[in-house]
Amino acid sequence: MLHITNGESVSLAESGLGGEIVFWVDTLYDGPVPDALDAAALTRLRDTYFAGDMLARRDAALAAAAPADDVVLWFEHDLYDQLQLIQVLDHFAARAQRTLSLICIEGYLGTLTGADLAALWPRRHSVTDAETRLATAAWHAFRSSDPTRIELLLRGDCSALPFLAGALIRHLQQFPSVENGLSRTEGQILDLVAGGHRDFYSLFRADQRLESRVFLGDTTFRRYLRGLAECRQPLIEDAEGELRLTQIGRDVRAGRADQVHTNGINRWLGGVHLEGFEARWRWSEARRALAPH
């Protein structure tokens, strides 16, 4: 038996269920995931982006464990996990498995004990054709250079994977806002600094409380914070050990200036690469939709 789950914080080794474990680990919401690459090339690109070999080691562990008679997928409801889940389901769509089953919870596997995980075992179900078809369609939409393919997918029936639609909407909210060029995360950071959160850990914990499904790790959060503080016209400054908004930061937050126009952008969101002083796609929270720009 082979278990696949999101990361090493999941205590499957202490569950008593046996079998081998592969941790998927990739933060797919961060960095390039273009559709033109096969699986091996995508792994190389992602490892290059993160300056490591973590995903190559993951793929080697998966290859060493296969073929397995029983593959059990353990995932959560948030963006981090749902992107991994659609990648994994797409991976297995072209591979014959005697049994492929899924446990997907509205909660966080990393907070559970081995005994808690064992108690979830009876909730597993065999992956259906509808789940696989939706996952494959969502994976290709996420990797497309045209993000409206995600919106098209969301207008259809996504009920086979009940947490997917909410996760993909949260992904779209990371596109620059039509109002000020900030992603939702960037906007939250400015709001929190303006509200009195002056250090990284206070900011990070407060940002997590603003998410109904926490997905962003501290490494990526730090990258967003650094981008606001180290850009051409910084929106945040460190004043004697405390973070504060600059004047341009206050202007962008209030919608009197635009972050993309002011500082430019160089960001991958799935298969979309936004770069330069215009962003082809923006997010309108009022319309809950993307807007070409």
C-alpha atoms as a printed R data frame, in Angstrom:
    type eleno elety resid chain resno       x      y       z
1   ATOM     1    CA   MET     A     1   0.000  0.000   0.000
2   ATOM     2    CA   LEU     A     2   1.153  3.503  -0.867
3   ATOM     3    CA   HIS     A     3  -0.019  6.658   0.915
4   ATOM     4    CA   ILE     A     4   0.368 10.060  -0.778
5   ATOM     5    CA   THR     A     5  -0.176 13.218   1.245
6   ATOM     6    CA   ASN     A     6   0.757 16.888   1.347
7   ATOM     7    CA   GLY     A     7   3.858 17.009   3.546
8   ATOM     8    CA   GLU     A     8   5.958 15.568   6.314
9   ATOM     9    CA   SER     A     9   3.846 17.116   9.080
10  ATOM    10    CA   VAL     A    10   1.228 14.425   8.450
11  ATOM    11    CA   SER     A    11   1.805 11.621  10.993
12  ATOM    12    CA   LEU     A    12   0.890  8.665   8.798
13  ATOM    13    CA   ALA     A    13   3.956  6.755  10.000
14  ATOM    14    CA   GLU     A    14   2.384  6.729  13.482
15  ATOM    15    CA   SER     A    15  -1.081  5.710  12.289
16  ATOM    16    CA   GLY     A    16  -0.509  1.952  12.352
17  ATOM    17    CA   LEU     A    17  -1.920  1.656   8.839
18  ATOM    18    CA   GLY     A    18   1.339  0.425   7.317
19  ATOM    19    CA   GLY     A    19   2.517  0.967   3.771
20  ATOM    20    CA   GLU     A    20   4.928  3.395   2.170
21  ATOM    21    CA   ILE     A    21   4.452  7.171   2.272
22  ATOM    22    CA   VAL     A    22   5.222  9.788  -0.380
23  ATOM    23    CA   PHE     A    23   4.940 13.469   0.546
24  ATOM    24    CA   TRP     A    24   3.868 15.622  -2.431
25  ATOM    25    CA   VAL     A    25   5.301 18.837  -0.855
26  ATOM    26    CA   ASP     A    26   5.044 21.218  -3.832
27  ATOM    27    CA   THR     A    27   3.641 24.714  -3.154
28  ATOM    28    CA   LEU     A    28   2.004 24.919  -6.550
29  ATOM    29    CA   TYR     A    29   0.397 28.272  -5.782
30  ATOM    30    CA   ASP     A    30   3.893 29.799  -5.892
31  ATOM    31    CA   GLY     A    31   6.021 29.986  -9.025
32  ATOM    32    CA   PRO     A    32   5.761 28.696 -12.613
33  ATOM    33    CA   VAL     A    33   3.516 25.768 -13.545
34  ATOM    34    CA   PRO     A    34   3.276 26.124 -17.358
35  ATOM    35    CA   ASP     A    35   1.208 23.670 -19.374
36  ATOM    36    CA   ALA     A    36   3.781 23.067 -22.117
37  ATOM    37    CA   LEU     A    37   6.015 20.806 -19.989
38  ATOM    38    CA   ASP     A    38   5.723 17.099 -19.288
39  ATOM    39    CA   ALA     A    39   5.879 15.875 -15.693
40  ATOM    40    CA   ALA     A    40   9.656 15.378 -15.597
41  ATOM    41    CA   ALA     A    41  10.383 18.802 -17.102
42  ATOM    42    CA   LEU     A    42   7.919 20.435 -14.727
43  ATOM    43    CA   THR     A    43   9.688 18.863 -11.761
44  ATOM    44    CA   ARG     A    44  13.036 20.201 -13.008
45  ATOM    45    CA   LEU     A    45  11.582 23.683 -13.487
46  ATOM    46    CA   ARG     A    46   9.973 23.709 -10.044
47  ATOM    47    CA   ASP     A    47  13.164 22.502  -8.368
48  ATOM    48    CA   THR     A    48  15.112 25.214 -10.189
49  ATOM    49    CA   TYR     A    49  12.627 27.819  -8.979
50  ATOM    50    CA   PHE     A    50  13.040 26.651  -5.383
51  ATOM    51    CA   ALA     A    51  16.822 26.090  -5.780
52  ATOM    52    CA   GLY     A    52  16.678 22.507  -4.539
53  ATOM    53    CA   ASP     A    53  15.965 18.906  -5.482
54  ATOM    54    CA   MET     A    54  13.008 18.193  -3.212
55  ATOM    55    CA   LEU     A    55  10.600 17.377  -6.022
56  ATOM    56    CA   ALA     A    56  13.096 15.185  -7.860
57  ATOM    57    CA   ARG     A    57  13.480 13.197  -4.641
58  ATOM    58    CA   ARG     A    58   9.686 13.012  -4.335
59  ATOM    59    CA   ASP     A    59   9.376 11.654  -7.880
60  ATOM    60    CA   ALA     A    60  12.123  9.120  -7.212
61  ATOM    61    CA   ALA     A    61  10.308  7.943  -4.084
62  ATOM    62    CA   LEU     A    62   7.076  7.633  -6.050
63  ATOM    63    CA   ALA     A    63   8.794  5.640  -8.805
64  ATOM    64    CA   ALA     A    64  10.468  3.372  -6.266
65  ATOM    65    CA   ALA     A    65   7.165  2.665  -4.531
66  ATOM    66    CA   ALA     A    66   5.227  1.868  -7.707
67  ATOM    67    CA   PRO     A    67   3.499 -0.218  -8.845
68  ATOM    68    CA   ALA     A    68   1.318 -0.452  -5.753
69  ATOM    69    CA   ASP     A    69  -1.865 -2.465  -5.551
70  ATOM    70    CA   ASP     A    70  -3.490  0.132  -3.290
71  ATOM    71    CA   VAL     A    71  -2.835  3.882  -3.454
72  ATOM    72    CA   VAL     A    72  -4.471  6.085  -0.835
73  ATOM    73    CA   LEU     A    73  -4.540  9.878  -1.250
74  ATOM    74    CA   TRP     A    74  -4.775 12.041   1.889
75  ATOM    75    CA   PHE     A    75  -5.538 15.718   1.278
76  ATOM    76    CA   GLU     A    76  -7.218 18.801   2.748
77  ATOM    77    CA   HIS     A    77  -9.642 21.531   1.704
78  ATOM    78    CA   ASP     A    78  -7.243 24.456   1.146
79  ATOM    79    CA   LEU     A    79  -5.551 25.781  -1.995
80  ATOM    80    CA   TYR     A    80  -2.178 24.162  -1.219
81  ATOM    81    CA   ASP     A    81  -3.744 20.704  -1.023
82  ATOM    82    CA   GLN     A    82  -6.360 21.040  -3.740
83  ATOM    83    CA   LEU     A    83  -3.706 21.930  -6.312
84  ATOM    84    CA   GLN     A    84  -1.650 18.941  -5.231
85  ATOM    85    CA   LEU     A    85  -4.737 16.728  -5.379
86  ATOM    86    CA   ILE     A    86  -5.605 17.651  -8.968
87  ATOM    87    CA   GLN     A    87  -1.984 17.097 -10.003
88  ATOM    88    CA   VAL     A    88  -1.886 13.690  -8.323
89  ATOM    89    CA   LEU     A    89  -5.236 12.607  -9.796
90  ATOM    90    CA   ASP     A    90  -4.094 13.736 -13.230
91  ATOM    91    CA   HIS     A    91  -0.864 11.761 -12.719
92  ATOM    92    CA   PHE     A    92  -2.746  8.564 -11.995
93  ATOM    93    CA   ALA     A    93  -5.396  9.098 -14.687
94  ATOM    94    CA   ALA     A    94  -3.091  7.545 -17.287
95  ATOM    95    CA   ARG     A    95  -1.820  4.777 -14.991
96  ATOM    96    CA   ALA     A    96  -3.654  1.586 -14.181
97  ATOM    97    CA   GLN     A    97  -4.055  1.061 -10.450
98  ATOM    98    CA   ARG     A    98  -5.976 -1.762  -8.835
99  ATOM    99    CA   THR     A    99  -7.295  0.596  -6.159
100 ATOM   100    CA   LEU     A   100  -7.015  4.379  -5.930
101 ATOM   101    CA   SER     A   101  -8.832  5.837  -2.945
102 ATOM   102    CA   LEU     A   102  -9.182  9.273  -1.391
103 ATOM   103    CA   ILE     A   103  -9.554 10.799   2.043
104 ATOM   104    CA   CYS     A   104 -10.112 14.561   1.789
105 ATOM   105    CA   ILE     A   105 -11.079 16.474   4.906
106 ATOM   106    CA   GLU     A   106 -12.334 19.933   5.804
107 ATOM   107    CA   GLY     A   107  -9.440 20.505   8.179
108 ATOM   108    CA   TYR     A   108  -5.680 20.122   8.522
109 ATOM   109    CA   LEU     A   109  -4.039 16.703   8.480
110 ATOM   110    CA   GLY     A   110  -0.842 18.051  10.028
111 ATOM   111    CA   THR     A   111  -2.639 18.829  13.296
112 ATOM   112    CA   LEU     A   112  -3.880 15.246  13.692
113 ATOM   113    CA   THR     A   113  -2.225 12.436  15.646
114 ATOM   114    CA   GLY     A   114  -1.549  9.024  14.178
115 ATOM   115    CA   ALA     A   115  -4.620  7.731  15.995
116 ATOM   116    CA   ASP     A   116  -6.718 10.553  14.530
117 ATOM   117    CA   LEU     A   117  -5.552  9.627  11.034
118 ATOM   118    CA   ALA     A   118  -6.348  5.958  11.630
119 ATOM   119    CA   ALA     A   119  -9.854  6.996  12.660
120 ATOM   120    CA   LEU     A   120 -10.299  8.607   9.243
121 ATOM   121    CA   TRP     A   121  -9.481  5.359   7.456
122 ATOM   122    CA   PRO     A   122 -13.117  4.160   7.181
123 ATOM   123    CA   ARG     A   123 -13.984  7.433   5.391
124 ATOM   124    CA   ARG     A   124 -11.883  6.615   2.342
125 ATOM   125    CA   HIS     A   125 -13.664  6.040  -0.937
126 ATOM   126    CA   SER     A   126 -12.603  4.766  -4.330
127 ATOM   127    CA   VAL     A   127 -11.762  7.607  -6.685
128 ATOM   128    CA   THR     A   128 -14.509  7.991  -9.249
129 ATOM   129    CA   ASP     A   129 -14.291  8.732 -12.952
130 ATOM   130    CA   ALA     A   130 -16.026 12.066 -12.266
131 ATOM   131    CA   GLU     A   131 -13.323 13.052  -9.764
132 ATOM   132    CA   THR     A   132 -10.554 12.124 -12.185
133 ATOM   133    CA   ARG     A   133 -12.127 13.954 -15.127
134 ATOM   134    CA   LEU     A   134 -12.667 17.109 -13.075
135 ATOM   135    CA   ALA     A   135  -9.143 16.983 -11.636
136 ATOM   136    CA   THR     A   136  -7.561 16.604 -15.080
137 ATOM   137    CA   ALA     A   137  -9.616 19.484 -16.483
138 ATOM   138    CA   ALA     A   138  -8.769 21.667 -13.468
139 ATOM   139    CA   TRP     A   139  -5.064 20.824 -13.642
140 ATOM   140    CA   HIS     A   140  -4.861 21.890 -17.285
141 ATOM   141    CA   ALA     A   141  -6.935 25.021 -16.617
142 ATOM   142    CA   PHE     A   142  -4.641 25.981 -13.732
143 ATOM   143    CA   ARG     A   143  -1.571 25.496 -15.938
144 ATOM   144    CA   SER     A   144  -2.997 27.407 -18.901
145 ATOM   145    CA   SER     A   145  -1.636 30.833 -19.874
146 ATOM   146    CA   ASP     A   146  -5.279 31.923 -20.112
147 ATOM   147    CA   PRO     A   147  -6.734 32.084 -16.575
148 ATOM   148    CA   THR     A   148 -10.280 32.463 -17.897
149 ATOM   149    CA   ARG     A   149 -10.150 28.698 -18.435
150 ATOM   150    CA   ILE     A   150 -10.402 28.431 -14.645
151 ATOM   151    CA   GLU     A   151 -13.499 30.638 -14.657
152 ATOM   152    CA   LEU     A   152 -15.004 28.493 -17.429
153 ATOM   153    CA   LEU     A   153 -14.350 25.402 -15.327
154 ATOM   154    CA   LEU     A   154 -15.970 27.068 -12.301
155 ATOM   155    CA   ARG     A   155 -19.124 27.789 -14.291
156 ATOM   156    CA   GLY     A   156 -19.529 24.045 -14.740
157 ATOM   157    CA   ASP     A   157 -20.204 21.299 -12.218
158 ATOM   158    CA   CYS     A   158 -17.342 21.043  -9.713
159 ATOM   159    CA   SER     A   159 -19.256 19.040  -7.124
160 ATOM   160    CA   ALA     A   160 -17.186 15.884  -7.660
161 ATOM   161    CA   LEU     A   161 -14.365 17.592  -5.729
162 ATOM   162    CA   PRO     A   162 -16.312 19.716  -3.224
163 ATOM   163    CA   PHE     A   163 -13.397 21.875  -2.029
164 ATOM   164    CA   LEU     A   164 -11.940 22.633  -5.453
165 ATOM   165    CA   ALA     A   165 -14.078 25.609  -6.481
166 ATOM   166    CA   GLY     A   166 -13.322 27.577  -3.314
167 ATOM   167    CA   ALA     A   167  -9.614 26.837  -3.677
168 ATOM   168    CA   LEU     A   168  -9.497 28.001  -7.291
169 ATOM   169    CA   ILE     A   169 -11.325 31.224  -6.444
170 ATOM   170    CA   ARG     A   170  -8.716 31.859  -3.749
171 ATOM   171    CA   HIS     A   171  -6.046 31.312  -6.421
172 ATOM   172    CA   LEU     A   172  -7.694 33.913  -8.679
173 ATOM   173    CA   GLN     A   173  -7.689 36.394  -5.800
174 ATOM   174    CA   GLN     A   174  -3.878 36.351  -5.966
175 ATOM   175    CA   PHE     A   175  -4.057 38.173  -9.300
176 ATOM   176    CA   PRO     A   176  -3.524 41.941  -9.019
177 ATOM   177    CA   SER     A   177  -6.634 43.833  -7.989
178 ATOM   178    CA   VAL     A   178  -8.348 46.119 -10.478
179 ATOM   179    CA   GLU     A   179  -8.405 48.756  -7.720
180 ATOM   180    CA   ASN     A   180  -4.730 49.048  -6.749
181 ATOM   181    CA   GLY     A   181  -2.685 46.245  -8.323
182 ATOM   182    CA   LEU     A   182  -2.323 44.279  -5.086
183 ATOM   183    CA   SER     A   183  -3.007 40.594  -4.701
184 ATOM   184    CA   ARG     A   184  -5.326 39.641  -1.855
185 ATOM   185    CA   THR     A   185  -2.311 38.573   0.225
186 ATOM   186    CA   GLU     A   186  -0.485 41.835  -0.454
187 ATOM   187    CA   GLY     A   187  -3.582 43.817   0.429
188 ATOM   188    CA   GLN     A   188  -3.955 41.916   3.673
189 ATOM   189    CA   ILE     A   189  -0.326 42.601   4.547
190 ATOM   190    CA   LEU     A   190  -0.761 46.350   4.061
191 ATOM   191    CA   ASP     A   191  -3.983 46.336   6.083
192 ATOM   192    CA   LEU     A   192  -2.314 44.441   8.922
193 ATOM   193    CA   VAL     A   193   0.741 46.708   9.023
194 ATOM   194    CA   ALA     A   194  -1.564 49.734   9.012
195 ATOM   195    CA   GLY     A   195  -3.478 48.084  11.847
196 ATOM   196    CA   GLY     A   196  -0.412 47.809  14.077
197 ATOM   197    CA   HIS     A   197   1.237 44.467  13.272
198 ATOM   198    CA   ARG     A   198   4.906 45.424  13.216
199 ATOM   199    CA   ASP     A   199   6.925 42.210  12.906
200 ATOM   200    CA   PHE     A   200   6.968 39.193  10.632
201 ATOM   201    CA   TYR     A   201   5.513 36.601  12.995
202 ATOM   202    CA   SER     A   202   2.717 38.865  14.187
203 ATOM   203    CA   LEU     A   203   1.882 39.613  10.558
204 ATOM   204    CA   PHE     A   204   2.001 35.970   9.492
205 ATOM   205    CA   ARG     A   205  -0.245 34.766  12.300
206 ATOM   206    CA   ALA     A   206  -2.703 37.599  11.735
207 ATOM   207    CA   ASP     A   207  -2.792 36.900   8.004
208 ATOM   208    CA   GLN     A   208  -3.643 33.265   8.683
209 ATOM   209    CA   ARG     A   209  -6.610 34.383  10.767
210 ATOM   210    CA   LEU     A   210  -7.954 36.216   7.700
211 ATOM   211    CA   GLU     A   211  -8.059 32.973   5.691
212 ATOM   212    CA   SER     A   212 -10.997 30.587   6.009
213 ATOM   213    CA   ARG     A   213  -8.727 27.872   4.563
214 ATOM   214    CA   VAL     A   214  -5.114 28.549   5.498
215 ATOM   215    CA   PHE     A   215  -2.812 27.633   2.619
216 ATOM   216    CA   LEU     A   216   0.146 30.028   2.539
217 ATOM   217    CA   GLY     A   217   3.397 28.873   4.129
218 ATOM   218    CA   ASP     A   218   5.763 31.219   5.915
219 ATOM   219    CA   THR     A   219   8.374 31.042   3.133
220 ATOM   220    CA   THR     A   220   5.972 32.283   0.469
221 ATOM   221    CA   PHE     A   221   4.465 34.839   2.860
222 ATOM   222    CA   ARG     A   222   7.956 36.177   3.478
223 ATOM   223    CA   ARG     A   223   8.466 36.460  -0.291
224 ATOM   224    CA   TYR     A   224   5.309 38.568  -0.619
225 ATOM   225    CA   LEU     A   225   6.396 40.764   2.290
226 ATOM   226    CA   ARG     A   226   9.876 41.190   0.843
227 ATOM   227    CA   GLY     A   227   8.375 42.129  -2.505
228 ATOM   228    CA   LEU     A   228   6.464 44.976  -0.873
229 ATOM   229    CA   ALA     A   229   9.512 46.177   1.069
230 ATOM   230    CA   GLU     A   230  12.262 45.783  -1.561
231 ATOM   231    CA   CYS     A   231  10.534 47.043  -4.700
232 ATOM   232    CA   ARG     A   232  11.526 50.175  -6.597
233 ATOM   233    CA   GLN     A   233   9.230 52.366  -4.493
234 ATOM   234    CA   PRO     A   234   8.768 50.404  -1.251
235 ATOM   235    CA   LEU     A   235   5.291 50.169   0.221
236 ATOM   236    CA   ILE     A   236   6.635 48.995   3.586
237 ATOM   237    CA   GLU     A   237   9.731 50.111   5.483
238 ATOM   238    CA   ASP     A   238  11.532 48.903   8.590
239 ATOM   239    CA   ALA     A   239  11.666 51.823  11.027
240 ATOM   240    CA   GLU     A   240  13.862 50.945  14.006
241 ATOM   241    CA   GLY     A   241  12.811 47.300  13.935
242 ATOM   242    CA   GLU     A   242   9.117 47.954  13.272
243 ATOM   243    CA   LEU     A   243   7.325 47.634   9.958
244 ATOM   244    CA   ARG     A   244   5.432 50.696   8.757
245 ATOM   245    CA   LEU     A   245   3.698 51.795   5.574
246 ATOM   246    CA   THR     A   246   5.487 54.342   3.420
247 ATOM   247    CA   GLN     A   247   3.560 57.182   1.803
248 ATOM   248    CA   ILE     A   248   3.325 55.245  -1.463
249 ATOM   249    CA   GLY     A   249   2.171 52.250   0.572
250 ATOM   250    CA   ARG     A   250  -0.626 54.343   2.032
251 ATOM   251    CA   ASP     A   251  -1.498 55.643  -1.428
252 ATOM   252    CA   VAL     A   252  -1.645 52.158  -2.967
253 ATOM   253    CA   ARG     A   253  -3.679 50.824  -0.056
254 ATOM   254    CA   ALA     A   254  -6.177 53.666  -0.503
255 ATOM   255    CA   GLY     A   255  -6.381 53.141  -4.277
256 ATOM   256    CA   ARG     A   256  -4.738 56.487  -5.082
257 ATOM   257    CA   ALA     A   257  -1.830 54.632  -6.749
258 ATOM   258    CA   ASP     A   258  -1.367 51.253  -8.410
259 ATOM   259    CA   GLN     A   259   1.294 48.781  -7.339
260 ATOM   260    CA   VAL     A   260   1.815 47.292 -10.799
261 ATOM   261    CA   HIS     A   261   2.089 50.677 -12.497
262 ATOM   262    CA   THR     A   262   4.403 51.949  -9.755
263 ATOM   263    CA   ASN     A   263   6.728 48.992  -9.232
264 ATOM   264    CA   GLY     A   264   5.998 46.487 -11.972
265 ATOM   265    CA   ILE     A   265   5.294 42.810 -11.493
266 ATOM   266    CA   ASN     A   266   7.128 39.546 -12.170
267 ATOM   267    CA   ARG     A   267   4.938 36.747 -10.849
268 ATOM   268    CA   TRP     A   268   3.771 33.332 -11.961
269 ATOM   269    CA   LEU     A   269   0.271 32.216 -11.013
270 ATOM   270    CA   GLY     A   270  -0.037 28.670 -12.293
271 ATOM   271    CA   GLY     A   271   0.535 28.906 -16.034
272 ATOM   272    CA   VAL     A   272   0.162 32.694 -16.169
273 ATOM   273    CA   HIS     A   273   3.279 34.864 -16.135
274 ATOM   274    CA   LEU     A   274   2.578 38.483 -15.238
275 ATOM   275    CA   GLU     A   275   5.485 40.823 -15.913
276 ATOM   276    CA   GLY     A   276   6.186 44.477 -16.577
277 ATOM   277    CA   PHE     A   277   4.210 47.574 -15.643
278 ATOM   278    CA   GLU     A   278   0.887 46.254 -16.886
279 ATOM   279    CA   ALA     A   279  -0.850 43.071 -15.806
280 ATOM   280    CA   ARG     A   280  -2.881 41.479 -18.572
281 ATOM   281    CA   TRP     A   281  -5.264 39.953 -16.056
282 ATOM   282    CA   ARG     A   282  -6.632 41.508 -12.899
283 ATOM   283    CA   TRP     A   283  -9.105 40.374 -10.260
284 ATOM   284    CA   SER     A   284 -12.282 42.274  -9.432
285 ATOM   285    CA   GLU     A   285 -13.503 41.318  -5.975
286 ATOM   286    CA   ALA     A   286 -16.723 43.264  -6.549
287 ATOM   287    CA   ARG     A   287 -17.503 41.179  -9.639
288 ATOM   288    CA   ARG     A   288 -15.790 38.052  -8.281
289 ATOM   289    CA   ALA     A   289 -14.227 37.699 -11.713
290 ATOM   290    CA   LEU     A   290 -11.084 38.304 -13.732
291 ATOM   291    CA   ALA     A   291 -10.900 41.406 -15.858
292 ATOM   292    CA   PRO     A   292  -8.560 41.821 -18.850
293 ATOM   293    CA   HIS     A   293  -6.442 44.933 -18.447
